[in-house]
């Protein structure tokens, strides 16, 4: 009978161990999450959506004025989008009516510009639905629409020789992008960058019509110097972490986390056995721990003043378990976001160097032979290319010049440009076009694509 007692003792021990594991594992996982969140809070960073609410008084919130701007301009969104091609010299040659459309839109919505100026001048801006996690919200689309309208206004004015008005519209475009500098959502931050790209393209295009004065170039140069993309990027990462954690919490509460076999309504077709449900209940916690560890490294690296090459070394070779649904869905995005961050910084830095060259011509009557000449004679400190930590490349070309940064492939392709493939290749679903865009992701003012980021002056 002793062997029966021994078996009973072993079974009882195993049961006790199993019960202990059943309760201990979730307990320690929850405890680790709480410890990590406490550490985040101790740094003064947000840990819940309530922490993201800025509580901005209406008198300081640019969003209250942007709402009035949206009410005026949103009805013309289709024409404004169509006229956006006025920034491309090649499109203007093919469709000269675009300039007429741009001028008509600038005239039609001129009463909205003073409101935009007032909105952009306010110290804070919190759009009502700027915290959407995955989709562009209506407010974001409307703000981007305003950026396009300002672009068309600037080029319309430049084509008529009204460079003071043109420069003011370009300047206002950059200021509109700064209205989203405190956005805690990734979408808000991406729209901010998109507005910067629109303003950058507008600057390069409007300068093709008439020279900027040294004073005009200087004002824009100093405005762009104040744009702090790194602080906004770090703030966005912290805000996006809060939004993602909230989504994870919702999934846990709804009990729909790991079910890969759902109906269209998101309900389970078959309830799994208890042992599977228990293992499943652990997965969200493991997912959250994995996500928090990764974001700690991403936020830490984003806050350092490193060059693009150094930042790339901080990326993690993600090996995400497929059961970690949220991490698997979201984390692969961040290396691409890092790329966009450095491209945006390079855009602003390149715009400043471009303006310095224009100011040099305004003062000395011709373009410089090199960028070093700009610094020595104009005495403006030029920024480095943030993607390389080195100066931008520059050369005289024809009556004008070409300046360029290496871009995402980090190779000097000498600013070579290529025409878009024919329509037969560009049709939806053709991988050749996707490969072409990936290899040559940037466009110059002539609408030609390049592997390098180009600032060109044709005259």
C-alpha positions, 0 to 999 in steps of 0.5 A: 500500500505504500506505493499507493500513498506515494502515487497519491503524494506525487499526484497531490504535489503535481496538482498543487504545482499546477494550481500554483502555476495556473495562478502564479504565471499570470500574477507575475506577468501582470506584475511585470507589466505594472512595474514597467508602466510605473517606470514609464510614469516615473519618467513623466511619460503618459501611460493612459489616454487620459494622460494625453488629453492636453486640456487646451483653452479654446483661446489657445487652441488652433483647432477651433479656428481650423474648424472654420477653415475646414467649413470653407475649404472642404467642399472644394477638396476634389478641385484642390487635389486635382490642382496639386499637380501645379507643383510639377513643371512636367504636369504643367506642360501637359496640362496648362489648365492646372495653373488656371484652376490653381488661380481660381482656387486661390481667389475663391478661398482667399477669405480662408487664408487669414483664418489659417494664419490665426490658427497657425499662430496659436500656441497649441492645437488639438484636433478633435479626432487626431488620436485615430490609431490606424486610419486617417481621420477626417480632421487630418485629411482636411488639414492636408487639404488646407496645405494643398490650397496654400501650395496652389496659392503660393505657386499662383502668386509666384507665376504672377511675380508676387513673391512676397505673397508667394513666400508668405503662403509657403511660410504658412504651409510650414506653420500649418504642419507645426500645428500637429507638432504635439500630436500624440498619434502616429497618424497625426505625425505622418500628416505633419510630415506630409504637410512638410513635403507639400510645403517643400515641393511648393518652395522648390516649384515657386522659386522657379518663377522668380528670385527670392530676395535675401530677406525672404530667404532668410525669414524662411531659413530661420523659420525652418531652423525652429522646426523640431521633428525629433521632439515631436517624433519621440512624443508621438512614439510615447503617445502611440504606445499609450493608444496601442496599450489601450487597444490591447486592454480592450482585446483582453476585456472583450475576450477576443484576443487569440481567436483566429477563427472568427465570424464577421461579427468578431464572435467565437465560433467555438469556445476553446477548452479551458486549458486552451483558454488559460494559455490564451489568457496569458498571450495578451500579457506576453504580447504586452511585455514584448511590445513594451520592451521593444518600445523602450529601445525604440524611444530611447534610440529616437531621443538620441542625436544620432545620424541615420546610420547609427539609428539603423543599428538600433533596429531590432531584428524582430522575431515576433511570435505569431500569437502576439497579434498586436505586436505582430501587426504594429511593430514591423511598422516602426523601422519604416517610420524611422525611415520617414523620420529621417527623410523628413529631417533631411527635407527640412535641412535640404530646404534650408540649404536650398534657401541659402543658395537662393539668398547667395544669388540674391546678394552676389548676383550668381549661384555659388560654386559650392556650398562651402562658398555659401558659408564663407561669404554669406556666413550662414551655417548650413545644416548637414544631411541628417541621413548621412551626417555629411553636407548635401551634394551640390553642383552647378548645372546649366543656368541653375544648380542641383543639390541632393541628399543620398536618400534611403539607399544611402548611395550617391547616384549623382542625382540621376532621374528617370521617367515614370514607366508607361501606363501599362506598367503602372496599372494596379497589381503590376509588381514592376511598378512597385519595384520601380517606386521602391528603387526610385522613391523621390521626385524632382520638380520636373516630376522625374523620379530618383533614388536621391532627394533632389533640390533643383533650380532650372534657371 
